[in-house]
Amino acid sequence: MKGQNQATVKSAQRNQQSAAQVPGLGRIRLLLIVLLLVLIAAGLVVRQSLHNWLEQNPIQQINVVGDLHHVDQDRLKAALAPYVADNFFTVNLEKVKSTAESLAWIDYADAKKEWPDTLVVLLHERIPVANWGGNEFLSQKGEIFSAEHVQPDPNLPTFIGRQEQAPVIAERFTKMQKILSEIGLSVKKLELEDRVSWKAQLNNGLVLVVDEQNSLEKLKRFVQLYTLFTDQQKQQLSKVDLRYENGLAIKWKKNDGDTDAA
């Protein structure tokens, strides 16, 4: 009985101690809640301050880097102008890149930021290898592109044909150039007519017409014949038709500069 009484007393004492600790536990919980609210409020303040700081860091200047010969500088400045005063931290570099590449003479572009307020735009210009038709160009990559208010480049050859024929015409031009260079001539204009025949205007004004069948062999035959002509005869040549298996047809100039079939 005495042991049971002692156990009962100890249990009562523990209950009294637990009851005495409850008010203190409540205060701790309250302090934790208050601390949490303070931290949340501080976080909101910091977030707003950071947002305000970011908003106060606009782009002050745009540096364009690249070896540019044909790009319209006024149009380039107008295209990039909206990014001045844009936010340095949040500016969309991919959008800057696509804006630059939308310009006719730009092959590809890249953009990066330089602390603290500069946007750098790197531009690579298209390299034209030929005029295409009357108002377009063929790039080094075989792309046909337009350029407003730009005249054909007299230093480049001119290709004429359908757009899907561009690679074929460029390849044929290279092969013809190699053959004609043996006699000091070059192609100024090359036209593919319905995949049937080629018309080439040379740098001396002479026009050559050749079909697709054995065309390069026929051109070599013309080169051999050309070396046999006198200088006066060369000057009188107007047009040579190579679309014959074992011969050719020559059209000579008249004395007054007109042409006459021979």
C-alpha positions in Angstrom: 0.0 0.0 0.0 2.8 2.3 0.9 4.5 1.8 -2.6 1.2 2.5 -4.3 0.8 5.7 -2.4 4.3 6.8 -3.4 3.6 6.1 -7.1 0.4 8.0 -6.9 2.2 11.0 -5.4 4.9 11.0 -8.1 2.3 10.8 -10.8 0.4 13.8 -9.3 3.7 15.7 -9.1 4.5 15.0 -12.8 1.0 16.2 -13.8 1.4 19.3 -11.8 4.8 20.0 -13.5 3.3 19.4 -17.0 0.4 21.7 -16.2 2.9 24.3 -15.0 4.8 24.1 -18.3 1.8 24.5 -20.6 1.7 28.3 -20.3 5.4 28.6 -21.1 5.0 26.3 -24.2 2.2 28.5 -25.5 4.4 31.6 -25.2 7.1 29.8 -27.2 4.7 28.9 -29.9 3.5 32.5 -30.1 7.0 33.7 -30.4 7.7 31.3 -33.2 4.6 32.5 -35.1 5.6 36.1 -34.6 9.1 35.3 -35.8 7.8 33.5 -38.8 5.6 36.5 -39.7 8.5 38.8 -39.3 10.7 36.7 -41.6 7.9 36.6 -44.2 7.5 40.3 -44.1 11.3 40.8 -44.3 11.4 38.5 -47.3 8.7 40.5 -49.1 10.6 43.7 -48.4 13.8 42.2 -49.7 12.0 40.8 -52.8 10.5 44.2 -53.5 13.8 46.0 -53.0 15.5 43.5 -55.3 12.8 44.1 -57.9 13.2 47.8 -57.6 17.0 47.5 -57.9 16.7 45.4 -61.0 14.3 47.8 -62.6 16.8 50.6 -62.0 19.5 48.9 -64.2 18.5 49.6 -67.8 20.7 49.0 -70.8 22.6 52.2 -71.6 24.3 51.3 -74.8 24.4 48.7 -77.6 27.7 47.7 -79.2 27.5 46.1 -82.7 30.5 43.9 -83.6 31.1 42.5 -87.1 32.7 43.1 -90.4 29.7 44.7 -92.2 29.7 46.0 -95.8 26.1 45.8 -97.0 24.0 46.1 -93.9 21.8 49.2 -93.9 23.1 51.0 -90.7 20.0 53.1 -90.3 17.7 50.0 -90.4 20.0 48.2 -88.1 19.9 51.0 -85.5 16.1 51.1 -85.8 15.8 47.4 -85.3 17.9 47.4 -82.1 16.7 50.7 -80.7 13.9 49.2 -78.6 16.4 47.3 -76.5 18.0 50.5 -75.3 16.6 51.1 -71.8 15.5 47.5 -71.6 16.4 45.8 -68.3 20.0 44.6 -68.2 19.1 41.5 -66.2 15.9 40.4 -67.9 16.6 41.4 -71.6 15.7 38.4 -73.9 19.0 37.6 -75.7 17.2 35.2 -78.1 14.8 37.9 -79.1 17.7 40.3 -79.8 19.3 37.5 -81.9 16.2 36.9 -83.9 15.6 40.6 -84.4 19.1 41.0 -85.9 18.8 37.9 -88.1 15.5 39.3 -89.6 17.6 41.9 -91.5 18.3 40.9 -95.1 22.1 40.9 -95.1 22.5 39.2 -91.7 23.5 35.5 -92.0 23.4 34.9 -88.2 23.8 36.9 -85.0 24.6 36.4 -81.3 24.0 38.6 -78.3 25.6 38.9 -74.9 25.6 41.3 -71.9 28.6 43.2 -70.5 28.3 44.5 -67.0 27.1 46.9 -66.0 24.8 48.3 -68.7 26.0 47.2 -72.2 24.4 44.9 -74.7 26.8 43.4 -77.3 25.4 42.2 -80.6 27.7 40.1 -82.8 26.7 40.1 -86.5 27.9 37.9 -89.4 27.0 39.3 -92.8 25.9 37.1 -95.7 28.6 36.8 -98.4 27.0 37.1 -101.8 28.6 35.0 -104.6 26.2 36.0 -107.4 23.4 38.2 -108.3 20.2 36.2 -108.6 17.8 37.5 -111.3 17.4 41.2 -111.3 17.0 42.1 -107.7 18.2 39.3 -105.4 21.4 37.6 -104.4 22.8 34.1 -103.9 24.8 33.7 -100.7 27.8 31.6 -100.1 25.6 29.1 -98.4 23.3 28.8 -101.5 20.5 30.9 -100.0 18.6 33.4 -102.2 17.8 36.6 -100.4 16.4 40.0 -101.2 17.9 43.4 -100.3 15.7 46.4 -100.8 17.3 49.4 -102.5 20.4 47.5 -103.4 21.5 47.2 -107.0 23.1 44.1 -108.5 26.8 44.0 -107.9 28.6 44.4 -111.3 31.6 42.5 -109.9 29.5 39.4 -109.4 28.1 37.0 -112.0 24.4 36.9 -112.5 22.4 33.6 -112.3 19.0 33.1 -113.8 16.7 30.2 -113.1 14.2 28.8 -110.7 15.1 29.0 -107.0 15.4 25.2 -106.6 18.0 25.3 -109.4 20.4 27.5 -107.6 22.8 24.8 -106.4 22.9 23.3 -109.9 23.6 26.7 -111.5 26.3 27.5 -109.0 28.0 24.2 -109.6 27.9 24.5 -113.3 29.2 28.1 -113.2 32.3 26.8 -111.3 33.0 24.1 -113.8 32.5 26.5 -116.8 34.8 29.1 -115.2 37.6 26.6 -114.9 37.4 25.6 -118.6 37.0 29.2 -119.9 39.9 30.6 -117.8 42.2 28.7 -120.1 41.5 31.3 -122.8 41.1 34.3 -120.5 37.3 34.4 -120.5 34.8 34.2 -117.7 31.0 33.9 -117.3 29.2 37.1 -116.4 25.7 35.7 -116.7 24.5 32.1 -116.6 20.9 31.0 -117.3 19.4 27.6 -117.1 16.5 27.3 -119.5 14.0 24.7 -118.4 16.7 22.2 -117.6 17.3 21.8 -121.3 20.0 24.3 -122.2 22.5 26.7 -120.7 23.0 30.3 -121.9 26.2 31.9 -120.8 27.2 35.5 -121.5 30.9 36.0 -121.2 32.9 39.0 -120.0 33.7 40.0 -123.6 30.0 40.0 -124.6 30.1 36.7 -126.4 27.0 34.4 -125.7 27.4 30.6 -125.6 24.5 28.2 -125.8 24.9 24.6 -124.8 22.6 21.8 -124.0 22.8 19.5 -121.0 24.2 16.5 -123.0 28.0 16.4 -122.8 27.9 20.2 -122.2 31.3 20.5 -120.6 33.0 18.4 -123.4 31.3 20.7 -126.0 32.6 23.7 -124.1 36.1 22.3 -124.2 35.8 21.9 -127.9 34.8 25.5 -128.2 37.9 26.5 -126.2 40.1 24.6 -128.7 38.5 26.3 -131.6 38.7 29.8 -130.0 42.5 29.6 -129.8 42.5 29.3 -133.6 40.7 32.5 -134.2 42.5 35.8 -134.9 42.0 38.7 -132.6 39.8 40.3 -135.2 37.6 37.2 -135.5 37.3 37.0 -131.7 36.0 40.6 -131.6 33.4 39.8 -134.3 32.0 36.7 -132.4 28.5 37.4 -131.2 27.0 34.0 -130.4 28.1 30.4 -130.5 25.6 27.6 -130.4 27.2 24.4 -129.1 24.1 22.2 -129.1 25.4 20.0 -131.8 27.0 16.6 -131.4 29.8 17.2 -133.9 29.9 20.9 -134.6 28.7 24.3 -133.7 27.0 27.4 -135.2 28.5 30.8 -135.1 26.7 34.2 -135.2 29.0 37.1 -136.3 28.6 40.7 -135.7 28.0 43.0 -138.6 30.4 45.9 -139.2 27.9 48.3 -137.6 27.8 46.3 -134.4 24.6 44.3 -135.3 24.7 40.6 -135.7 24.2 38.3 -138.6 24.0 34.6 -138.8 26.7 32.8 -140.6 
